[in-house]
Amino acid sequence: ASIEQRTTSRLIRSIVFSALATILLVLSFRALGWLTKRVSAWVHDRVIARAKPISDTHVPMFRQLGGLIRGLLKAAQVVLALVLVDIWLTFVLKQFPYTYPWGDQIDDFLFQALSTIGLGILQAIPNLVILAIILLIGRFAVKWVKLFFGAVKEGRIDPPGVDAETAVPVQRLVILFVWVIVIAVAYPFIPGSQ
C-alpha cells in the first residue's frame, strides 16, 4: 500500500484533490464572509428598528447591543474559519504518504489545546465571580464617598477637619485610596496573577 501511494498517478491524484480542497476552502471563506455580512446587517436593522420607537434616550444602549452582537458574530466567523482550516489541513495532509501521520495527529493536538484552554476558562470562573463582587463593592464605596463629600460640599454634613472648600480634593484622595485597596484585594483573583 505504501508503494502504491508513492506512484506518480497517486501523487497527481493527491495534488488534484488538494487543489480542489483549497479552492473549496477559499469559496467557503467567501461564503462565510458574505453570510456574516448579511446576518450582521439583518441584526443591525432589527436592533435599530426596535430602538427608534422606544425613544432617543435608549438608542445608545441598542447601538451598544448591536455592537456586542456584531462582535459575537465576528467571533463565530473566526471560529468557523478555524474549523474550516482544520478540516482542510487534515484532508490535505492525509493525501500524501509522508504527511499522513501529521494529518492523523493534528485533530488530537487541536483538541488537546482547546480542552486545555476550555478547562483554564472554567477554572477561572470562580475567581472572576469574586473579582466582580470586589469591583462592585469598590464601586458602591466610591458612590458612597461621592455622596458623603457632596453633602459636605453643600454644607449638610460638617465632619471635623473637612470643610466645603477642601471637600473635593479630599474626596479625590479618598476615592484613590478606595481603588488602591480594591486593586490590592482583587489582585490575587485576577487570572494569571499567581
Backbone bond lengths (Angstrom), bond angles and torsions (degrees), N, CA, C in turn:
res aa  C-N    CA-C-N  psi(-1)  N-CA   C-N-CA  omega(-1)  CA-C   N-CA-C  phi
1 A - - - 1.456 - - 1.520 110.65 -
2 S 1.347 116.57 -36.42 1.452 120.24 -179.47 1.521 111.33 -67.41
3 I 1.332 116.42 -38.98 1.470 120.05 178.40 1.522 110.03 -67.82
4 E 1.328 117.02 -37.54 1.459 121.32 179.22 1.525 111.13 -63.40
5 Q 1.350 116.75 -36.49 1.465 120.15 -178.86 1.517 111.79 -71.78
6 R 1.336 117.26 -21.05 1.458 120.34 -177.59 1.533 112.93 -92.54
7 T 1.306 118.19 1.61 1.462 119.91 179.45 1.522 110.12 -71.57
8 T 1.312 115.38 159.13 1.464 120.86 -177.28 1.522 111.95 -63.01
9 S 1.313 116.43 -41.58 1.469 118.54 -179.59 1.531 111.15 -64.51
10 R 1.312 117.12 -38.29 1.477 120.91 178.14 1.531 110.51 -66.37
11 L 1.349 117.24 -41.32 1.465 120.43 178.83 1.530 111.23 -65.46
12 I 1.330 116.85 -40.24 1.468 120.04 178.37 1.528 109.63 -64.42
13 R 1.319 116.27 -42.84 1.475 120.40 177.36 1.525 110.65 -60.43
14 S 1.336 116.69 -42.09 1.470 120.92 179.53 1.523 111.26 -65.35
15 I 1.331 116.63 -39.25 1.471 120.37 178.81 1.525 109.86 -66.15
16 V 1.324 117.47 -42.20 1.474 120.71 179.14 1.523 110.50 -63.79
17 F 1.328 117.58 -44.89 1.472 120.32 178.15 1.525 111.17 -62.51
18 S 1.330 116.23 -39.69 1.469 119.79 179.36 1.521 110.90 -66.21
19 A 1.340 116.69 -40.15 1.466 120.03 178.00 1.526 110.61 -65.42
20 L 1.324 116.75 -42.59 1.470 119.59 177.19 1.528 111.39 -63.12
21 A 1.325 116.49 -39.72 1.469 120.17 177.84 1.523 110.57 -64.47
22 T 1.327 116.81 -37.26 1.464 120.43 178.88 1.528 110.52 -67.48
23 I 1.315 117.18 -42.13 1.470 120.54 176.66 1.527 109.92 -61.88
24 L 1.328 116.17 -42.87 1.466 120.35 177.93 1.529 111.19 -62.96
25 L 1.329 117.33 -36.89 1.469 121.01 177.29 1.525 110.82 -64.15
26 V 1.327 116.52 -45.16 1.469 120.11 179.76 1.530 110.25 -63.20
27 L 1.314 117.06 -43.46 1.471 120.14 177.54 1.530 111.27 -63.98
28 S 1.317 116.71 -37.00 1.466 120.38 177.54 1.525 111.19 -65.29
29 F 1.344 116.61 -39.15 1.468 120.03 176.50 1.526 111.02 -62.34
30 R 1.318 115.92 -43.59 1.470 119.14 178.82 1.530 111.18 -63.80
31 A 1.317 116.46 -42.74 1.470 120.26 178.88 1.523 110.53 -64.90
32 L 1.313 116.86 -39.57 1.458 120.65 178.61 1.531 111.51 -64.60
33 G 1.349 116.21 -41.41 1.464 120.19 176.57 1.517 111.98 -63.77
34 W 1.334 116.75 -43.00 1.456 121.01 178.61 1.525 110.84 -63.56
35 L 1.335 116.38 -43.85 1.459 120.64 -179.67 1.529 111.02 -64.41
36 T 1.321 116.96 -40.65 1.469 120.25 179.03 1.524 110.82 -63.74
37 K 1.337 117.27 -41.95 1.468 120.13 178.09 1.521 111.23 -63.40
38 R 1.329 117.00 -41.50 1.464 120.66 -179.76 1.526 111.14 -65.10
39 V 1.317 116.73 -45.72 1.463 120.17 -179.40 1.529 110.03 -66.70
40 S 1.342 117.19 -40.03 1.467 120.59 178.09 1.522 111.24 -62.54
41 A 1.327 117.20 -42.67 1.467 120.42 177.72 1.518 111.14 -64.84
42 W 1.323 116.98 -40.31 1.465 120.76 178.83 1.524 110.33 -63.37
43 V 1.339 116.99 -44.65 1.465 120.83 179.19 1.523 109.97 -63.52
44 H 1.333 116.82 -43.00 1.457 120.35 179.97 1.529 110.75 -60.98
45 D 1.323 116.47 -45.06 1.465 119.52 178.99 1.515 111.67 -63.21
46 R 1.325 117.26 -40.75 1.466 120.69 -179.48 1.530 111.12 -67.88
47 V 1.325 118.44 -41.62 1.463 121.41 -177.53 1.519 110.43 -70.14
48 I 1.332 117.82 -47.87 1.464 120.39 -179.41 1.524 110.43 -67.59
49 A 1.321 118.57 -36.94 1.466 121.22 178.40 1.521 110.76 -62.80
50 R 1.302 117.70 -35.13 1.467 120.69 178.06 1.522 111.41 -79.15
51 A 1.331 117.45 -24.53 1.465 120.56 -177.02 1.521 111.75 -74.73
52 K 1.317 118.46 -37.08 1.462 121.00 -175.15 1.528 113.67 -64.45
53 P 1.343 119.26 -41.00 1.463 117.01 -179.54 1.527 113.81 -67.11
54 I 1.326 118.86 -25.29 1.465 120.10 -175.74 1.522 109.51 -70.07
55 S 1.331 116.74 -69.72 1.456 121.93 175.26 1.512 108.36 178.05
56 D 1.324 115.51 170.10 1.461 119.30 -179.77 1.525 111.93 -72.49
57 T 1.322 118.03 -21.91 1.463 119.54 -178.42 1.525 112.03 -73.11
58 H 1.308 118.68 -22.95 1.463 121.56 -178.65 1.528 113.07 -94.34
59 V 1.338 117.92 -7.41 1.461 120.54 -177.31 1.524 112.29 -61.14
60 P 1.358 120.93 -44.10 1.469 118.79 178.31 1.533 112.86 -58.65
61 M 1.335 117.15 -36.80 1.457 119.96 178.50 1.532 110.21 -63.26
62 F 1.325 117.15 -42.73 1.456 120.60 179.78 1.530 111.03 -68.77
63 R 1.328 117.08 -34.01 1.472 119.29 176.61 1.519 110.34 -66.13
64 Q 1.338 116.71 -39.59 1.460 119.54 176.96 1.524 110.22 -65.27
65 L 1.313 116.57 -39.89 1.459 120.42 177.38 1.526 110.36 -63.65
66 G 1.323 116.99 -41.34 1.459 120.92 176.33 1.518 111.74 -62.46
67 G 1.341 116.86 -39.93 1.457 120.66 176.87 1.521 111.74 -64.68
68 L 1.326 116.12 -38.80 1.465 120.20 177.45 1.525 110.74 -64.40
69 I 1.315 116.35 -43.41 1.472 120.08 -179.87 1.526 110.22 -65.74
70 R 1.350 117.01 -40.75 1.467 119.01 177.39 1.528 110.76 -64.02
71 G 1.320 117.19 -37.08 1.465 120.16 176.78 1.514 112.01 -64.52
72 L 1.333 116.41 -40.52 1.466 119.77 176.87 1.528 111.31 -65.62
73 L 1.333 116.25 -38.36 1.467 119.53 176.56 1.524 111.05 -63.92
74 K 1.323 117.00 -40.24 1.466 120.77 178.65 1.522 110.30 -64.93
75 A 1.335 116.83 -40.37 1.470 120.20 177.56 1.524 110.68 -64.26
76 A 1.332 116.58 -41.11 1.465 119.93 177.50 1.523 110.44 -64.06
77 Q 1.339 116.95 -37.55 1.459 120.80 178.08 1.531 110.44 -63.25
78 V 1.319 117.03 -42.42 1.465 120.48 179.50 1.528 110.55 -64.73
79 V 1.333 117.05 -42.95 1.467 120.47 179.49 1.526 110.46 -62.76
80 L 1.338 117.00 -45.24 1.466 119.94 178.09 1.528 111.50 -63.27
81 A 1.320 117.39 -38.10 1.466 120.45 177.74 1.528 110.66 -63.94
82 L 1.337 116.43 -40.50 1.466 119.36 177.73 1.524 111.69 -65.85
83 V 1.314 117.01 -37.54 1.472 120.52 176.85 1.529 109.63 -64.41
84 L 1.337 117.03 -42.42 1.468 120.20 177.91 1.526 111.59 -62.22
85 V 1.332 116.08 -42.05 1.469 119.53 178.59 1.525 110.33 -64.32
86 D 1.322 116.92 -39.37 1.470 120.18 177.90 1.525 111.11 -61.96
87 I 1.318 116.28 -46.32 1.469 120.00 179.38 1.530 110.24 -62.46
88 W 1.330 116.38 -44.63 1.461 120.51 179.79 1.520 111.16 -62.24
89 L 1.332 116.55 -48.09 1.463 120.58 -177.67 1.522 111.36 -63.06
90 T 1.318 117.02 -41.90 1.469 120.40 177.54 1.527 110.15 -61.39
91 F 1.317 117.27 -44.88 1.467 121.04 -179.24 1.529 111.22 -63.03
92 V 1.339 116.14 -47.04 1.466 120.09 -177.02 1.528 110.96 -66.35
93 L 1.324 117.02 -42.58 1.462 118.93 -179.73 1.526 112.01 -65.57
94 K 1.311 117.49 -32.01 1.464 120.34 179.94 1.527 113.03 -77.53
95 Q 1.318 117.67 -7.55 1.463 120.65 179.80 1.526 112.71 -77.58
96 F 1.324 117.44 -22.48 1.460 120.96 -173.93 1.526 109.86 -115.48
97 P 1.338 117.34 141.86 1.466 119.81 -173.89 1.535 114.01 -64.72
98 Y 1.318 117.25 -34.90 1.467 118.58 -177.17 1.525 112.45 -76.63
99 T 1.310 118.52 -25.37 1.465 121.41 -178.98 1.526 112.63 -103.60
100 Y 1.325 116.95 1.65 1.473 120.49 -179.08 1.531 112.19 -57.40
101 P 1.344 120.12 -43.93 1.473 118.96 178.92 1.537 112.84 -61.56
102 W 1.317 117.03 -34.86 1.466 119.67 177.29 1.527 110.49 -65.27
103 G 1.323 116.62 -40.69 1.459 120.70 177.49 1.516 112.15 -62.00
104 D 1.347 115.61 -35.40 1.466 119.54 176.71 1.524 112.21 -68.95
105 Q 1.327 116.59 -36.53 1.461 120.64 -172.89 1.524 114.31 -89.89
106 I 1.318 118.74 -16.57 1.467 120.33 -173.68 1.527 111.90 -64.36
107 D 1.323 117.87 -38.55 1.465 119.96 178.58 1.526 111.14 -65.97
108 D 1.333 116.46 -40.08 1.467 119.37 177.71 1.521 110.97 -62.93
109 F 1.340 116.37 -42.05 1.461 120.47 179.56 1.524 110.73 -62.81
110 L 1.339 117.18 -46.95 1.464 120.84 -179.40 1.527 111.60 -65.62
111 F 1.341 116.43 -39.61 1.461 119.03 178.08 1.525 110.72 -63.83
112 Q 1.319 117.11 -41.24 1.462 120.23 178.99 1.532 110.86 -64.85
113 A 1.338 117.20 -42.37 1.464 120.31 179.16 1.528 110.98 -64.78
114 L 1.331 116.83 -44.74 1.468 120.23 -179.79 1.525 111.92 -67.17
115 S 1.319 117.42 -36.95 1.463 119.11 178.13 1.523 110.78 -68.64
116 T 1.324 118.11 -35.46 1.469 120.90 175.89 1.525 110.54 -63.87
117 I 1.327 116.30 -43.94 1.475 120.17 178.36 1.525 110.18 -64.48
118 G 1.336 117.07 -44.93 1.469 120.85 -179.84 1.523 112.12 -62.00
119 L 1.327 116.70 -42.97 1.466 119.70 178.14 1.526 111.04 -65.23
120 G 1.328 116.71 -37.10 1.464 119.80 176.98 1.520 111.89 -62.74
121 I 1.331 115.83 -40.62 1.471 119.87 178.09 1.524 110.22 -66.18
122 L 1.323 117.21 -44.51 1.464 120.34 179.53 1.530 111.67 -63.15
123 Q 1.324 117.26 -38.18 1.459 120.06 179.31 1.525 111.73 -71.38
124 A 1.333 117.85 -22.95 1.462 121.14 -179.38 1.523 112.76 -84.16
125 I 1.319 118.23 -14.74 1.468 120.71 -175.15 1.535 112.99 -59.28
126 P 1.341 120.56 -46.36 1.473 117.90 178.86 1.530 112.93 -59.52
127 N 1.327 117.57 -40.18 1.460 119.79 178.09 1.524 111.31 -66.62
128 L 1.329 117.21 -35.51 1.459 119.55 178.36 1.526 111.59 -67.85
129 V 1.330 116.79 -34.50 1.468 120.13 176.57 1.529 109.64 -65.81
130 I 1.330 116.83 -45.60 1.468 120.35 177.62 1.520 109.98 -61.90
131 L 1.326 117.26 -41.50 1.458 121.56 178.18 1.525 111.28 -60.68
132 A 1.322 117.03 -42.80 1.466 120.74 178.37 1.524 110.99 -63.58
133 I 1.327 116.85 -40.54 1.468 120.16 178.39 1.521 110.71 -63.65
134 I 1.332 117.29 -43.13 1.469 121.08 179.00 1.524 110.21 -62.21
135 L 1.335 117.37 -43.39 1.461 120.20 179.65 1.527 111.74 -66.42
136 L 1.328 117.65 -36.54 1.471 120.12 176.37 1.517 111.06 -65.45
137 I 1.317 116.85 -40.94 1.465 120.29 176.27 1.524 110.08 -62.26
138 G 1.347 116.46 -40.37 1.467 120.31 177.36 1.520 111.81 -62.66
139 R 1.320 116.79 -43.27 1.467 119.85 177.68 1.524 111.38 -63.20
140 F 1.334 116.63 -41.34 1.463 120.10 177.93 1.526 110.31 -62.30
141 A 1.327 116.08 -42.57 1.480 119.42 179.68 1.520 110.91 -63.52
142 V 1.318 118.03 -40.77 1.470 121.16 178.94 1.523 110.33 -65.29
143 K 1.328 117.75 -41.24 1.469 119.57 177.00 1.523 111.10 -62.39
144 W 1.333 116.05 -40.94 1.461 119.46 178.80 1.526 110.56 -63.82
145 V 1.341 117.16 -41.29 1.467 121.28 178.41 1.524 109.80 -62.73
146 K 1.325 118.08 -42.59 1.467 120.80 178.90 1.520 111.47 -63.67
147 L 1.340 116.84 -41.48 1.469 119.45 177.55 1.519 111.19 -63.96
148 F 1.330 116.43 -43.25 1.467 120.89 -178.82 1.522 110.86 -62.68
149 F 1.323 117.12 -49.55 1.459 119.06 -177.45 1.532 111.69 -74.96
150 G 1.331 117.98 -23.87 1.463 119.56 171.05 1.522 110.81 -64.10
151 A 1.338 115.52 -40.42 1.468 119.63 177.19 1.522 110.84 -67.57
152 V 1.333 117.64 -36.20 1.478 120.67 176.92 1.518 109.49 -64.71
153 K 1.327 117.42 -44.10 1.461 121.69 -179.12 1.527 111.26 -62.90
154 E 1.346 116.58 -36.44 1.462 120.51 179.28 1.523 112.12 -80.53
155 G 1.322 117.86 -9.59 1.459 121.30 177.92 1.514 114.52 87.94
156 R 1.356 118.55 9.32 1.461 120.61 179.53 1.527 111.50 -76.90
157 I 1.326 115.96 -28.05 1.468 120.99 178.39 1.523 106.84 -123.74
158 D 1.344 116.37 141.03 1.462 120.71 -179.28 1.525 109.88 -127.78
159 P 1.353 117.24 76.95 1.464 118.46 179.08 1.525 110.51 -73.99
160 P 1.317 117.72 152.99 1.471 119.45 -179.93 1.535 111.16 -68.99
161 G 1.316 117.00 135.47 1.458 122.87 176.34 1.511 114.81 88.35
162 V 1.332 118.41 -6.83 1.462 121.44 179.50 1.519 107.73 -130.40
163 D 1.337 115.30 124.51 1.459 118.32 176.03 1.527 109.59 -118.05
164 A 1.293 117.21 -177.37 1.467 121.88 -173.09 1.531 111.92 -62.79
165 E 1.341 118.02 -33.72 1.464 120.98 -178.14 1.527 112.19 -72.61
166 T 1.320 117.24 -32.61 1.475 120.16 -177.06 1.530 112.40 -98.06
167 A 1.318 116.94 3.58 1.463 119.67 -176.31 1.533 112.08 -63.67
168 V 1.330 117.58 -42.99 1.477 120.14 -176.68 1.537 111.58 -67.10
169 P 1.351 119.74 -47.54 1.471 117.92 178.49 1.531 112.89 -64.62
170 V 1.327 116.76 -37.98 1.465 119.42 178.60 1.525 109.82 -67.31
171 Q 1.327 116.71 -37.89 1.470 120.44 176.89 1.525 110.38 -59.54
172 R 1.328 117.65 -44.88 1.469 120.65 179.66 1.526 111.22 -62.83
173 L 1.313 116.96 -40.79 1.468 120.27 179.08 1.533 111.33 -65.89
174 V 1.326 116.48 -41.66 1.462 119.89 -180.00 1.537 110.19 -66.58
175 I 1.331 117.31 -40.69 1.462 120.34 177.88 1.533 110.20 -63.76
176 L 1.317 117.29 -42.31 1.463 120.34 175.71 1.525 110.66 -59.32
177 F 1.326 116.51 -44.27 1.457 121.17 178.62 1.537 111.06 -61.66
178 V 1.329 117.47 -42.65 1.468 121.21 179.04 1.523 110.16 -61.03
179 W 1.345 118.30 -46.26 1.463 120.50 -178.93 1.524 112.61 -67.91
180 V 1.330 116.93 -33.28 1.470 119.41 175.39 1.528 109.83 -63.47
181 I 1.319 116.87 -42.70 1.469 120.51 178.00 1.532 110.34 -65.53
182 V 1.331 116.88 -43.19 1.466 120.18 179.55 1.529 110.34 -60.38
183 I 1.325 117.30 -44.21 1.468 120.58 179.56 1.525 110.59 -64.80
184 A 1.326 117.33 -40.87 1.463 120.24 179.45 1.526 111.64 -64.98
185 V 1.325 117.32 -38.98 1.462 120.86 179.34 1.534 110.41 -73.90
186 A 1.333 116.96 -36.58 1.464 120.71 -175.27 1.523 112.97 -80.29
187 Y 1.314 118.67 -22.79 1.462 121.26 -172.69 1.530 114.15 -53.88
188 P 1.325 120.66 -44.47 1.466 118.59 -179.47 1.534 114.31 -64.08
189 F 1.314 116.84 -19.10 1.470 120.36 -178.15 1.528 112.80 -92.72
190 I 1.338 118.37 -5.48 1.466 121.76 178.29 1.529 107.84 -73.14
191 P 1.335 118.53 126.47 1.472 120.04 -179.68 1.527 111.05 -57.98
192 G 1.323 115.37 131.11 1.454 121.29 179.60 1.510 115.00 88.18
193 S 1.320 117.79 2.92 1.467 119.66 -177.69 1.524 112.93 -82.53
194 Q 1.323 116.33 -8.55 1.464 117.81 -177.08 1.505 111.33 -109.21
